[in-house]
Amino acid sequence: MKKGILAIAGLAAIALIAKKAQKRKAIFRNILDEYDVKEKTPFGVADRIRTMDDKEYDAFKEKMKTQFSKGCCRTKDAQ
């Protein structure tokens, strides 16, 4: 009985992780589409970044940072 409950809980956890990964991938693809990145590889993104002007690059960087940064590792400002 315990094994069945643990198996169901394990499958539910895996499903939640897969759903979160799929959502992050979709957000990432939407950002790349917004900035007209044709090739969805690290080299393609780097090539597109090289052609961006400073203003466009800063907007791209800020969007990526707000979408994918985690709150656990932020440093606190000294007061």
Beta strands, then each sheet from edge to edge (+ up, - down):
end
